[in-house]
Amino acid sequence: MRRPTGRVALPAVVAGAVLLSGGAAAAVWTATADGPAASRADVLPTAAAPVATVSGSTVTLAFAASTTAGGRAVPRYDLVRYASGGTAPLATTTCTASPCTVTGVPDGSWQWTSTARYGTNWVGPASARSAVVVVAAAPAPTITAPTAGQLVGPAPELRGTATTAPADGTTVVLRLYAGASATGTPAQTLTVTAAGGAWSATPAPLAAGTWTLTASQTGTTGLTGTATRTFTVDATAPGPVVTGPTGTTAGTTTVTGTATTAPGDLATVTVLLYAGATATGTPAQTLTATASAGAWSAPVSGLATGSWTAVARQADSAGNTGTSAPRTWTVDATPPPVTLDPAGLAGSLGRPSFTGRGGSAATDLPTVTVLVYAGSDTTAAPVRTLTATVSGGAWSTGVVGQKLPAGNYTVIARQSDSVGNTGTATITFTTLV
């Protein structure tokens, strides 16, 4: 039997595909029935490598459209993500046209390939990989001081935090704008380096009024995060005044004065006492007073004889501190040298006469008060109160008018001066029946 030769007419169109291992078709063929048997093969090209651009967690992939060897337009492309230098495909996005947007890409360093796809199983070779792109969230700096709306002094400390992801960088740029918004040209620009996620800076003195601070941190990806804070500068310090003492006082006295009461002025007043006629060196004493209705007072004791100077300081909530002018006065801490003479008291028959010496300085008062106590308890009421006048440095009460009962007695003589010092002398004696 002879084998047929020549061309054979087929009754129908037959189409097929040459399959690669794994089911992916690299080419197709077709045969037609309207003439001698014929076939045509078609091939998918290797797609062009995509170009990736990053915006936050969104990556845009641009690639050149392809056609098959037979001129068919490629209808779909598989864009596959790989870790930089990695071999395992991590995610695939199928797109029909360039550019293709991929959202929600996690932080990291990534590359993409593009593969032409025709139908379900016909795919071409993968492209070369894209350049490595880094996906990272924008840095997120914060401003912790001043707080929102806070009243601060002219040179407040600016503080905040910086995020510390590897791509965030450590440089923070601070800009200060006069007014309630970050518009126009900043009045000051400061650049600081965060350490351990924290930054701080102090600006040159700011004028009174509203200010807006921005803190910007730019990462190596080019993304910038910015925090904004508005606050108010109070450049006026309180104005405390020391009004007393004046003239000469005793070693125990009271420092008095006034405090300002503008909004934000604190009621606490600190009083510094300096030994001498100037407010220099280390204060000998530091007192604290609380102003009420703009007035304050601070008792003090233990001042030695000589010149003393007081200075008052008052702060406000913005951190401004006002200091008063110094006030100097004289302390006379020496009491009158009063004495009691015990002569003639021993064995007294109840009608003693008390005598002694008294001070006669210009500030010493001439009156001596003599208090007679039954027994040794000088906290009880005296049984006799007598007075005498110093004359020529001496004084005498004369004989007690009413006889004292027999017993033991304590006598205290007191003499004061015009500045408030009091000298005392004490003796005991016994009266007989």
KOLKE-733871 format. One record per residue (C-alpha): residue number from 0; x, y, z; chain. Coordinates in nm, 3 decimals. Each point is the difference from the previous one (the first is absolute). Layout:
<nodes>
[NUM [X Y Z] "A"]
...
</nodes>
This chain:
<nodes>
[0 [0.000 0.000 0.000] "A"]
[1 [0.143 0.337 -0.091] "A"]
[2 [0.044 0.260 0.265] "A"]
[3 [-0.181 0.324 -0.085] "A"]
[4 [0.222 0.275 -0.116] "A"]
[5 [-0.050 0.376 -0.033] "A"]
[6 [-0.213 0.225 0.198] "A"]
[7 [-0.315 -0.109 0.184] "A"]
[8 [-0.305 0.217 0.045] "A"]
[9 [-0.125 0.018 0.361] "A"]
[10 [-0.373 0.037 0.066] "A"]
[11 [0.035 0.243 0.293] "A"]
[12 [0.226 0.255 0.162] "A"]
[13 [0.228 -0.158 0.257] "A"]
[14 [0.196 0.207 0.248] "A"]
[15 [0.258 -0.108 0.252] "A"]
[16 [0.276 0.107 0.226] "A"]
[17 [0.347 -0.128 0.078] "A"]
[18 [0.020 -0.038 0.376] "A"]
[19 [0.308 0.039 0.212] "A"]
[20 [0.052 -0.202 0.316] "A"]
[21 [-0.237 0.124 0.267] "A"]
[22 [-0.274 0.088 -0.249] "A"]
[23 [0.119 0.340 -0.127] "A"]
[24 [-0.033 0.043 -0.373] "A"]
[25 [0.289 0.160 -0.184] "A"]
[26 [-0.160 0.000 -0.344] "A"]
[27 [-0.328 -0.070 -0.180] "A"]
[28 [-0.085 -0.146 -0.343] "A"]
[29 [-0.312 -0.005 -0.216] "A"]
[30 [-0.113 -0.194 -0.305] "A"]
[31 [-0.277 0.099 -0.242] "A"]
[32 [-0.231 -0.226 -0.205] "A"]
[33 [-0.060 0.214 -0.301] "A"]
[34 [0.302 -0.119 -0.187] "A"]
[35 [0.304 -0.218 0.021] "A"]
[36 [0.116 -0.058 0.358] "A"]
[37 [0.188 0.295 0.139] "A"]
[38 [0.114 0.115 0.347] "A"]
[39 [0.125 0.320 0.165] "A"]
[40 [0.194 0.033 0.330] "A"]
[41 [-0.014 0.304 0.239] "A"]
[42 [0.231 0.086 0.292] "A"]
[43 [-0.033 0.231 0.309] "A"]
[44 [0.294 0.236 0.044] "A"]
[45 [0.210 0.065 0.309] "A"]
[46 [-0.161 0.303 0.162] "A"]
[47 [0.196 0.315 0.072] "A"]
[48 [0.119 0.050 0.360] "A"]
[49 [-0.243 0.224 0.191] "A"]
[50 [0.099 0.336 0.145] "A"]
[51 [-0.114 0.036 0.361] "A"]
[52 [-0.072 0.329 0.180] "A"]
[53 [-0.099 0.022 0.367] "A"]
[54 [-0.245 0.223 0.185] "A"]
[55 [-0.047 -0.113 0.357] "A"]
[56 [-0.119 -0.361 -0.013] "A"]
[57 [-0.115 0.034 -0.363] "A"]
[58 [0.225 -0.107 -0.288] "A"]
[59 [-0.071 0.096 -0.360] "A"]
[60 [0.143 -0.239 -0.262] "A"]
[61 [0.045 0.128 -0.356] "A"]
[62 [0.086 -0.240 -0.283] "A"]
[63 [-0.002 -0.009 -0.380] "A"]
[64 [-0.295 -0.174 -0.167] "A"]
[65 [0.086 -0.313 -0.198] "A"]
[66 [-0.135 -0.195 -0.297] "A"]
[67 [0.042 -0.362 -0.097] "A"]
[68 [0.222 -0.102 -0.288] "A"]
[69 [-0.315 -0.024 -0.205] "A"]
[70 [-0.100 0.357 0.081] "A"]
[71 [-0.259 -0.071 0.267] "A"]
[72 [-0.021 0.261 0.281] "A"]
[73 [0.083 -0.153 0.337] "A"]
[74 [-0.316 0.040 0.212] "A"]
[75 [0.144 -0.053 0.349] "A"]
[76 [0.324 0.024 0.195] "A"]
[77 [0.103 -0.171 0.323] "A"]
[78 [0.209 0.231 0.222] "A"]
[79 [0.181 -0.206 0.262] "A"]
[80 [0.164 0.146 0.313] "A"]
[81 [0.327 -0.135 0.141] "A"]
[82 [0.208 0.104 0.297] "A"]
[83 [0.314 0.177 -0.115] "A"]
[84 [0.241 -0.278 -0.090] "A"]
[85 [-0.259 -0.267 0.089] "A"]
[86 [-0.106 -0.289 -0.222] "A"]
[87 [-0.347 -0.082 0.129] "A"]
[88 [-0.297 0.184 -0.156] "A"]
[89 [-0.194 0.173 0.279] "A"]
[90 [-0.305 0.152 -0.167] "A"]
[91 [-0.148 0.024 -0.350] "A"]
[92 [-0.212 0.280 -0.140] "A"]
[93 [-0.169 -0.044 -0.339] "A"]
[94 [-0.052 0.313 -0.210] "A"]
[95 [-0.140 0.064 -0.346] "A"]
[96 [0.185 0.322 -0.073] "A"]
[97 [0.290 0.218 0.114] "A"]
[98 [0.036 0.158 0.248] "A"]
[99 [-0.119 -0.243 0.264] "A"]
[100 [-0.052 0.107 0.362] "A"]
[101 [0.074 -0.233 0.291] "A"]
[102 [-0.130 0.115 0.339] "A"]
[103 [0.074 -0.114 0.352] "A"]
[104 [0.359 -0.100 -0.077] "A"]
[105 [0.176 -0.078 0.329] "A"]
[106 [0.316 0.177 0.111] "A"]
[107 [0.313 -0.145 -0.153] "A"]
[108 [0.228 -0.003 -0.304] "A"]
[109 [-0.175 -0.149 -0.304] "A"]
[110 [0.036 -0.085 -0.369] "A"]
[111 [-0.262 -0.095 -0.261] "A"]
[112 [-0.003 -0.204 -0.322] "A"]
[113 [-0.257 0.018 -0.282] "A"]
[114 [-0.132 -0.303 -0.190] "A"]
[115 [-0.227 0.013 -0.304] "A"]
[116 [-0.311 -0.221 0.030] "A"]
[117 [-0.242 -0.108 -0.271] "A"]
[118 [-0.300 -0.196 0.121] "A"]
[119 [0.027 -0.228 0.299] "A"]
[120 [0.311 -0.206 -0.069] "A"]
[121 [0.190 0.181 -0.273] "A"]
[122 [0.269 0.208 0.176] "A"]
[123 [0.323 0.140 -0.126] "A"]
[124 [0.340 0.014 0.165] "A"]
[125 [0.046 0.230 0.302] "A"]
[126 [0.169 0.332 -0.056] "A"]
[127 [0.312 0.118 0.169] "A"]
[128 [-0.059 0.142 0.346] "A"]
[129 [-0.075 0.362 0.067] "A"]
[130 [0.241 0.217 0.191] "A"]
[131 [-0.021 -0.043 0.376] "A"]
[132 [-0.249 0.233 0.166] "A"]
[133 [-0.043 0.057 0.373] "A"]
[134 [-0.350 0.018 0.142] "A"]
[135 [-0.025 0.167 0.339] "A"]
[136 [-0.254 0.206 0.191] "A"]
[137 [0.079 0.369 0.029] "A"]
[138 [0.179 0.094 0.323] "A"]
[139 [-0.235 0.119 0.275] "A"]
[140 [0.168 0.258 0.223] "A"]
[141 [-0.187 0.151 0.294] "A"]
[142 [0.023 0.322 0.202] "A"]
[143 [-0.032 -0.051 0.376] "A"]
[144 [0.091 0.351 0.116] "A"]
[145 [-0.142 0.256 -0.008] "A"]
[146 [-0.341 -0.155 0.040] "A"]
[147 [-0.289 0.124 -0.213] "A"]
[148 [-0.090 0.356 0.098] "A"]
[149 [0.259 0.009 0.279] "A"]
[150 [0.119 0.335 0.131] "A"]
[151 [0.380 0.004 -0.014] "A"]
[152 [0.285 0.243 0.040] "A"]
[153 [0.198 0.158 -0.284] "A"]
[154 [0.252 -0.286 -0.025] "A"]
[155 [-0.196 -0.319 0.072] "A"]
[156 [0.158 -0.344 -0.022] "A"]
[157 [-0.137 -0.181 -0.304] "A"]
[158 [-0.023 -0.377 0.045] "A"]
[159 [-0.140 -0.294 -0.191] "A"]
[160 [0.054 -0.349 -0.138] "A"]
[161 [0.114 -0.144 -0.332] "A"]
[162 [-0.087 -0.342 -0.138] "A"]
[163 [0.288 -0.244 -0.021] "A"]
[164 [-0.074 -0.235 -0.291] "A"]
[165 [0.318 -0.074 -0.203] "A"]
[166 [-0.112 0.225 -0.286] "A"]
[167 [-0.116 0.289 0.219] "A"]
[168 [0.331 0.174 0.062] "A"]
[169 [0.081 0.206 0.309] "A"]
[170 [-0.014 0.357 -0.130] "A"]
[171 [-0.293 0.216 0.110] "A"]
[172 [-0.053 0.348 -0.142] "A"]
[173 [-0.186 0.246 0.225] "A"]
[174 [-0.168 0.307 -0.144] "A"]
[175 [-0.154 0.281 0.204] "A"]
[176 [-0.268 0.220 -0.157] "A"]
[177 [-0.137 0.319 0.152] "A"]
[178 [-0.375 -0.050 0.016] "A"]
[179 [-0.254 -0.277 0.037] "A"]
[180 [0.092 -0.194 -0.316] "A"]
[181 [0.312 -0.134 -0.172] "A"]
[182 [-0.019 0.234 -0.299] "A"]
[183 [0.241 0.245 -0.153] "A"]
[184 [0.368 0.012 0.080] "A"]
[185 [0.103 -0.151 0.333] "A"]
[186 [0.150 0.246 0.247] "A"]
[187 [0.248 -0.265 0.115] "A"]
[188 [0.116 -0.336 -0.137] "A"]
[189 [0.188 -0.241 0.224] "A"]
[190 [0.147 -0.338 -0.094] "A"]
[191 [0.043 -0.257 0.274] "A"]
[192 [0.110 -0.362 0.015] "A"]
[193 [-0.222 -0.240 0.188] "A"]
[194 [0.169 -0.235 0.247] "A"]
[195 [-0.184 -0.305 0.124] "A"]
[196 [-0.313 0.125 -0.172] "A"]
[197 [-0.002 0.336 0.183] "A"]
[198 [0.100 0.353 -0.101] "A"]
[199 [0.014 0.342 0.168] "A"]
[200 [0.102 0.353 -0.090] "A"]
[201 [-0.020 0.354 0.134] "A"]
[202 [-0.078 0.283 -0.244] "A"]
[203 [0.126 0.355 0.009] "A"]
[204 [-0.237 0.218 0.206] "A"]
[205 [-0.347 0.028 -0.154] "A"]
[206 [-0.220 0.306 0.003] "A"]
[207 [-0.321 -0.003 0.201] "A"]
[208 [-0.299 -0.145 -0.180] "A"]
[209 [-0.119 -0.318 -0.171] "A"]
[210 [0.256 -0.231 -0.161] "A"]
[211 [-0.022 -0.320 -0.206] "A"]
[212 [0.270 -0.266 0.009] "A"]
[213 [0.045 -0.276 -0.257] "A"]
[214 [0.231 -0.299 0.038] "A"]
[215 [0.081 -0.183 -0.326] "A"]
[216 [0.185 -0.330 -0.035] "A"]
[217 [0.097 -0.128 -0.347] "A"]
[218 [0.096 -0.363 -0.051] "A"]
[219 [0.241 -0.150 -0.251] "A"]
[220 [-0.300 -0.084 -0.218] "A"]
[221 [-0.068 0.370 -0.044] "A"]
[222 [-0.321 -0.014 0.201] "A"]
[223 [-0.047 0.278 0.258] "A"]
[224 [-0.211 0.001 0.314] "A"]
[225 [-0.089 0.328 0.169] "A"]
[226 [-0.148 0.088 0.339] "A"]
[227 [-0.148 0.342 0.078] "A"]
[228 [-0.054 0.181 0.329] "A"]
[229 [-0.133 0.350 0.081] "A"]
[230 [0.085 0.176 0.327] "A"]
[231 [0.016 0.349 0.150] "A"]
[232 [0.306 0.194 0.110] "A"]
[233 [-0.028 0.224 0.306] "A"]
[234 [0.304 0.224 0.008] "A"]
[235 [-0.103 0.211 0.302] "A"]
[236 [0.145 -0.105 0.335] "A"]
[237 [-0.182 0.068 0.331] "A"]
[238 [0.102 0.310 0.196] "A"]
[239 [0.032 -0.073 0.373] "A"]
[240 [0.096 0.281 0.240] "A"]
[241 [0.155 -0.008 0.350] "A"]
[242 [-0.165 0.268 0.214] "A"]
[243 [0.147 -0.079 0.342] "A"]
[244 [0.178 -0.004 0.239] "A"]
[245 [0.106 0.360 0.013] "A"]
[246 [0.238 0.182 0.234] "A"]
[247 [0.126 -0.217 0.285] "A"]
[248 [-0.152 -0.324 0.124] "A"]
[249 [0.077 -0.271 0.248] "A"]
[250 [0.154 -0.331 -0.105] "A"]
[251 [-0.353 -0.138 -0.018] "A"]
[252 [-0.213 0.191 -0.248] "A"]
[253 [-0.230 -0.038 -0.302] "A"]
[254 [0.084 0.060 -0.365] "A"]
[255 [-0.302 0.136 -0.189] "A"]
[256 [-0.081 0.082 -0.359] "A"]
[257 [-0.236 -0.018 -0.297] "A"]
[258 [-0.041 -0.241 -0.291] "A"]
[259 [-0.154 0.051 -0.342] "A"]
[260 [-0.322 -0.182 -0.083] "A"]
[261 [-0.009 -0.014 -0.380] "A"]
[262 [-0.138 -0.324 -0.152] "A"]
[263 [0.262 -0.269 0.043] "A"]
[264 [0.188 0.178 0.283] "A"]
[265 [0.063 -0.245 0.282] "A"]
[266 [-0.087 0.089 0.359] "A"]
[267 [0.324 -0.141 0.141] "A"]
[268 [0.270 0.254 0.079] "A"]
[269 [0.356 -0.099 0.087] "A"]
[270 [0.187 0.243 0.226] "A"]
[271 [0.380 -0.002 0.003] "A"]
[272 [0.177 0.159 0.299] "A"]
[273 [0.360 0.117 -0.033] "A"]
[274 [0.223 0.110 0.287] "A"]
[275 [0.127 0.342 -0.101] "A"]
[276 [-0.114 0.299 -0.200] "A"]
[277 [-0.009 -0.175 -0.341] "A"]
[278 [-0.171 -0.309 -0.142] "A"]
[279 [0.321 -0.179 -0.091] "A"]
[280 [0.152 -0.333 0.089] "A"]
[281 [-0.194 -0.286 0.154] "A"]
[282 [-0.324 0.085 0.181] "A"]
[283 [0.020 -0.044 0.377] "A"]
[284 [-0.365 -0.105 0.006] "A"]
[285 [-0.265 -0.091 -0.258] "A"]
[286 [-0.364 0.052 0.097] "A"]
[287 [-0.323 -0.092 -0.177] "A"]
[288 [-0.320 0.202 0.018] "A"]
[289 [-0.340 -0.032 -0.165] "A"]
[290 [-0.158 0.315 -0.136] "A"]
[291 [-0.364 0.071 0.074] "A"]
[292 [-0.177 0.280 -0.185] "A"]
[293 [0.342 0.114 -0.120] "A"]
[294 [0.164 0.025 0.345] "A"]
[295 [0.239 -0.235 0.179] "A"]
[296 [0.205 -0.020 0.319] "A"]
[297 [0.274 -0.230 0.128] "A"]
[298 [0.111 -0.010 0.365] "A"]
[299 [0.372 -0.038 0.062] "A"]
[300 [0.213 -0.048 0.310] "A"]
[301 [0.363 -0.043 0.095] "A"]
[302 [0.131 0.305 -0.184] "A"]
[303 [0.327 0.135 0.135] "A"]
[304 [0.063 0.367 0.066] "A"]
[305 [0.093 0.188 -0.316] "A"]
[306 [-0.134 0.079 -0.348] "A"]
[307 [-0.230 -0.247 -0.175] "A"]
[308 [-0.138 -0.005 -0.355] "A"]
[309 [-0.312 -0.178 -0.125] "A"]
[310 [-0.091 -0.090 -0.360] "A"]
[311 [-0.333 -0.157 -0.107] "A"]
[312 [-0.052 -0.228 -0.299] "A"]
[313 [-0.332 -0.095 -0.160] "A"]
[314 [-0.054 -0.234 -0.297] "A"]
[315 [-0.290 -0.055 -0.237] "A"]
[316 [-0.138 -0.309 -0.170] "A"]
[317 [0.191 0.086 -0.318] "A"]
[318 [0.332 -0.037 0.180] "A"]
[319 [0.080 0.372 0.024] "A"]
[320 [0.148 0.116 0.332] "A"]
[321 [-0.013 0.356 0.126] "A"]
[322 [0.247 0.128 0.260] "A"]
[323 [-0.068 0.299 0.222] "A"]
[324 [0.233 0.286 0.071] "A"]
[325 [0.204 -0.068 0.316] "A"]
[326 [-0.107 0.152 0.330] "A"]
[327 [0.262 0.061 0.270] "A"]
[328 [-0.062 0.066 0.368] "A"]
[329 [0.188 -0.014 0.329] "A"]
[330 [-0.030 -0.270 0.262] "A"]
[331 [0.068 0.074 0.366] "A"]
[332 [0.002 -0.341 0.161] "A"]
[333 [0.139 0.112 0.339] "A"]
[334 [-0.260 0.017 0.280] "A"]
[335 [0.032 0.251 0.286] "A"]
[336 [0.244 -0.130 0.266] "A"]
[337 [-0.247 -0.016 0.291] "A"]
[338 [0.114 -0.155 0.332] "A"]
[339 [-0.153 -0.094 0.338] "A"]
[340 [0.192 0.063 0.321] "A"]
[341 [-0.051 -0.285 0.253] "A"]
[342 [0.137 0.202 0.288] "A"]
[343 [-0.248 0.036 0.285] "A"]
[344 [-0.240 -0.264 -0.129] "A"]
[345 [0.131 -0.298 0.196] "A"]
[346 [-0.202 -0.046 0.316] "A"]
[347 [-0.244 0.272 -0.104] "A"]
[348 [-0.299 0.039 0.233] "A"]
[349 [-0.240 0.026 -0.296] "A"]
[350 [0.044 0.363 -0.094] "A"]
[351 [0.304 -0.005 -0.234] "A"]
[352 [0.123 0.283 -0.218] "A"]
[353 [0.128 -0.100 -0.348] "A"]
[354 [0.290 0.193 -0.154] "A"]
[355 [0.234 -0.041 -0.290] "A"]
[356 [0.168 0.153 -0.301] "A"]
[357 [-0.164 0.080 -0.338] "A"]
[358 [0.104 0.093 -0.349] "A"]
[359 [0.014 0.364 -0.094] "A"]
[360 [0.077 -0.010 -0.373] "A"]
[361 [-0.200 0.225 -0.231] "A"]
[362 [-0.234 -0.284 -0.099] "A"]
[363 [-0.036 -0.144 0.353] "A"]
[364 [-0.336 0.072 0.159] "A"]
[365 [0.028 0.136 0.358] "A"]
[366 [-0.261 -0.226 0.159] "A"]
[367 [0.094 -0.321 0.180] "A"]
[368 [-0.278 -0.247 0.078] "A"]
[369 [0.048 -0.230 0.299] "A"]
[370 [-0.206 -0.320 0.020] "A"]
[371 [-0.013 -0.195 0.329] "A"]
[372 [-0.103 -0.367 -0.019] "A"]
[373 [-0.080 -0.231 0.289] "A"]
[374 [0.241 -0.292 -0.017] "A"]
[375 [0.189 -0.085 -0.320] "A"]
[376 [-0.291 -0.016 -0.246] "A"]
[377 [0.032 0.310 -0.216] "A"]
[378 [-0.280 -0.115 -0.232] "A"]
[379 [-0.263 0.072 0.264] "A"]
[380 [-0.136 0.348 0.065] "A"]
[381 [0.241 0.217 0.199] "A"]
[382 [-0.102 0.082 0.355] "A"]
[383 [0.142 0.349 -0.032] "A"]
[384 [0.072 0.224 -0.303] "A"]
[385 [0.213 0.306 0.070] "A"]
[386 [0.157 0.269 -0.220] "A"]
[387 [0.304 0.219 0.035] "A"]
[388 [0.171 0.267 -0.207] "A"]
[389 [0.367 -0.013 -0.096] "A"]
[390 [0.181 0.311 0.109] "A"]
[391 [0.373 0.039 -0.027] "A"]
[392 [0.021 -0.366 -0.096] "A"]
[393 [-0.176 -0.121 0.319] "A"]
[394 [-0.356 -0.079 0.100] "A"]
[395 [-0.195 -0.090 0.316] "A"]
[396 [-0.356 -0.104 0.067] "A"]
[397 [0.000 0.113 0.361] "A"]
[398 [-0.145 -0.221 0.273] "A"]
[399 [-0.280 -0.234 -0.101] "A"]
[400 [-0.318 0.154 0.125] "A"]
[401 [-0.183 -0.314 0.101] "A"]
[402 [0.192 -0.253 0.205] "A"]
[403 [0.086 -0.329 -0.176] "A"]
[404 [-0.087 -0.322 0.180] "A"]
[405 [0.291 -0.207 0.128] "A"]
[406 [0.145 -0.226 -0.270] "A"]
[407 [0.225 -0.024 -0.300] "A"]
[408 [-0.031 0.243 -0.292] "A"]
[409 [0.137 0.055 -0.349] "A"]
[410 [0.049 0.355 -0.129] "A"]
[411 [0.045 0.101 -0.364] "A"]
[412 [0.096 0.354 -0.106] "A"]
[413 [-0.066 0.098 -0.360] "A"]
[414 [0.109 0.302 -0.203] "A"]
[415 [-0.077 0.049 -0.371] "A"]
[416 [0.130 0.233 -0.267] "A"]
[417 [-0.178 0.184 -0.279] "A"]
[418 [0.084 -0.262 -0.264] "A"]
[419 [-0.154 -0.288 0.195] "A"]
[420 [0.293 -0.161 0.183] "A"]
[421 [-0.065 -0.093 0.362] "A"]
[422 [0.268 -0.056 0.264] "A"]
[423 [-0.080 -0.211 0.309] "A"]
[424 [0.158 -0.080 0.334] "A"]
[425 [-0.119 -0.268 0.244] "A"]
[426 [0.066 -0.072 0.371] "A"]
[427 [-0.167 -0.204 0.274] "A"]
[428 [-0.046 0.088 0.366] "A"]
[429 [-0.179 -0.115 0.314] "A"]
[430 [-0.216 0.199 0.237] "A"]
[431 [-0.032 -0.085 0.368] "A"]
[432 [-0.308 0.003 0.220] "A"]
</nodes>
